[in-house]
Amino acid sequence: MPGDLEGKVAIVTGGAGGIGRASVELFVAHGAKVVIADLNDDAGQALAKACGAAAIYQRTDVAQREQVQALVDRAVRDFGRLDVMFNNAGISCAAFPSFLDDTLEDFERVTRVNLLGPMIGTQAAARVMRAQGEGGVILNNASIAGLLAGQAMMTYRATKAGLIQFSKSAAIDLAQYGIRVNCLAPGHIRTPMSSFEQGVDRDNVSTLATEIDAIYLYNQPLKRRGQPQDVAEAALFLASDRASQITGVTLPVEGGVTAGDPVNHLAEILAARTRILGA
Ligand SMILES: NC(=O)c1ccc[n+]([C@@H]2O[C@H](COP(=O)([O-])OP(=O)(O)OC[C@H]3O[C@@H](n4cnc5c(N)ncnc54)[C@H](O)[C@@H]3O)[C@@H](O)[C@H]2O)c1
């Protein structure tokens, strides 16, 4: 609904790109004042400028406690309060097709950004919200990789699974202050993070993109690749007072991937019988 976040102040980490950027734009369109936190200064500053007085940019590495504290302090100093903390920033781990080849060299950085970052962000924001005495909202951006087991990308999967369990625990812990804590679990959303098309020449890029879409959509019931706006809409709902009775949930935004296996085994078995045995 229009004005869902009227009068609210939000922080969006990783707000300069992908899902974070779409969330900043949607939150501002619904009346929020937003602090954009990111490491991409050019994109962050340009977005803040485009949002006018409703947004400011603060360079922040979410893995650094003092920078996250400075971010929360900035929201309170410039906008007077903090109502919504969207711990969205996250990074992928190195893409080794097999776990047995994975060097795990990026384990510490990926874990610090994807798991420690949201934990620090939750703590710093919740301390302000507790002092305000009016509740608040924490959103943590996990992934279907934290819900579904699978091959490869083990560090990423482990951080996102940890984030989901942390968020549920924080929801219980912080409920006494009226602070709601929820997770989002996006599926295969088209953003720079999920793009394997970067650096590919113009002749091949659309062919490759089509093949990649087909691979992602193979086990997705809804045959449309998700967009950053799809996740932003879910974040807006969970951030708004319309979700005031919802805490401790993980909301998949993934076209039905986690609902179950879309392969119609019965139809395939019957077809195989017919093929082998005849009608
Ligand atoms: N794109 C997907 O398919 C997908 C799927 C599931 C979950 N997610 C999660 O959604 C979140 C956003 O992903 P995205 O696809 O929009 O990624 P993205 O790479 O498009 O954007 C991430 C943003 O975070 C910023 N960032 C990176 N490290 C940071 C740090 N240490 N501190 C502050 N900012 C930092 C980047 O500069 C960038 O602007 C991530 O947590 C990601 O794991 C994405």
PDBQT file of the ligand as one rigid body, heavy atoms in Angstrom, charges set to zero:
ROOT
HETATM    1  N1  LIG A 301      21.065 -12.587  -6.619  1.00  0.00    +0.000 N 
HETATM    2  C1  LIG A 301      20.637 -13.745  -6.171  1.00  0.00    +0.000 C 
HETATM    3  O1  LIG A 301      20.302 -14.642  -6.943  1.00  0.00    +0.000 OA
HETATM    4  C2  LIG A 301      20.536 -13.985  -4.680  1.00  0.00    +0.000 A 
HETATM    5  C3  LIG A 301      19.935 -15.177  -4.269  1.00  0.00    +0.000 A 
HETATM    6  C4  LIG A 301      19.815 -15.441  -2.925  1.00  0.00    +0.000 A 
HETATM    7  C5  LIG A 301      20.279 -14.531  -1.991  1.00  0.00    +0.000 A 
HETATM    8  N2  LIG A 301      20.867 -13.379  -2.391  1.00  0.00    +0.000 N 
HETATM    9  C6  LIG A 301      21.353 -12.463  -1.354  1.00  0.00    +0.000 C 
HETATM   10  O2  LIG A 301      20.825 -11.180  -1.557  1.00  0.00    +0.000 OA
HETATM   11  C7  LIG A 301      21.758 -10.214  -1.066  1.00  0.00    +0.000 C 
HETATM   12  C8  LIG A 301      21.999  -9.173  -2.144  1.00  0.00    +0.000 C 
HETATM   13  O3  LIG A 301      22.509  -9.841  -3.277  1.00  0.00    +0.000 OA
HETATM   14  P1  LIG A 301      22.506  -9.209  -4.742  1.00  0.00    +0.000 P 
HETATM   15  O4  LIG A 301      22.230 -10.310  -5.676  1.00  0.00    +0.000 OA
HETATM   16  O5  LIG A 301      21.678  -7.986  -4.773  1.00  0.00    +0.000 OA
HETATM   17  O6  LIG A 301      24.053  -8.873  -4.859  1.00  0.00    +0.000 OA
HETATM   18  P2  LIG A 301      24.810  -7.705  -5.647  1.00  0.00    +0.000 P 
HETATM   19  O7  LIG A 301      26.206  -8.178  -5.756  1.00  0.00    +0.000 OA
HETATM   20  O8  LIG A 301      24.044  -7.312  -6.849  1.00  0.00    +0.000 OA
HETATM   21  O9  LIG A 301      24.724  -6.483  -4.606  1.00  0.00    +0.000 OA
HETATM   22  C9  LIG A 301      25.336  -6.587  -3.341  1.00  0.00    +0.000 C 
HETATM   23  C10 LIG A 301      25.716  -5.205  -2.872  1.00  0.00    +0.000 C 
HETATM   24  O10 LIG A 301      26.392  -5.377  -1.597  1.00  0.00    +0.000 OA
HETATM   25  C11 LIG A 301      27.568  -4.601  -1.596  1.00  0.00    +0.000 C 
HETATM   26  N3  LIG A 301      28.524  -5.207  -0.676  1.00  0.00    +0.000 N 
HETATM   27  C12 LIG A 301      29.300  -6.309  -0.886  1.00  0.00    +0.000 A 
HETATM   28  N4  LIG A 301      30.057  -6.551   0.201  1.00  0.00    +0.000 NA
HETATM   29  C13 LIG A 301      29.749  -5.583   1.108  1.00  0.00    +0.000 A 
HETATM   30  C14 LIG A 301      30.211  -5.308   2.410  1.00  0.00    +0.000 A 
HETATM   31  N5  LIG A 301      31.141  -6.050   2.992  1.00  0.00    +0.000 N 
HETATM   32  N6  LIG A 301      29.686  -4.259   3.066  1.00  0.00    +0.000 NA
HETATM   33  C15 LIG A 301      28.734  -3.482   2.486  1.00  0.00    +0.000 A 
HETATM   34  N7  LIG A 301      28.270  -3.695   1.248  1.00  0.00    +0.000 NA
HETATM   35  C16 LIG A 301      28.774  -4.734   0.559  1.00  0.00    +0.000 A 
HETATM   36  C17 LIG A 301      28.034  -4.588  -3.055  1.00  0.00    +0.000 C 
HETATM   37  O11 LIG A 301      28.887  -3.496  -3.302  1.00  0.00    +0.000 OA
HETATM   38  C18 LIG A 301      26.710  -4.499  -3.797  1.00  0.00    +0.000 C 
HETATM   39  O12 LIG A 301      26.303  -3.172  -3.994  1.00  0.00    +0.000 OA
HETATM   40  C19 LIG A 301      23.002 -10.989  -0.659  1.00  0.00    +0.000 C 
HETATM   41  O13 LIG A 301      23.013 -11.209   0.734  1.00  0.00    +0.000 OA
HETATM   42  C20 LIG A 301      22.852 -12.294  -1.391  1.00  0.00    +0.000 C 
HETATM   43  O14 LIG A 301      23.521 -13.362  -0.766  1.00  0.00    +0.000 OA
HETATM   44  C21 LIG A 301      21.001 -13.079  -3.733  1.00  0.00    +0.000 A 
ENDROOT
TORSDOF 0
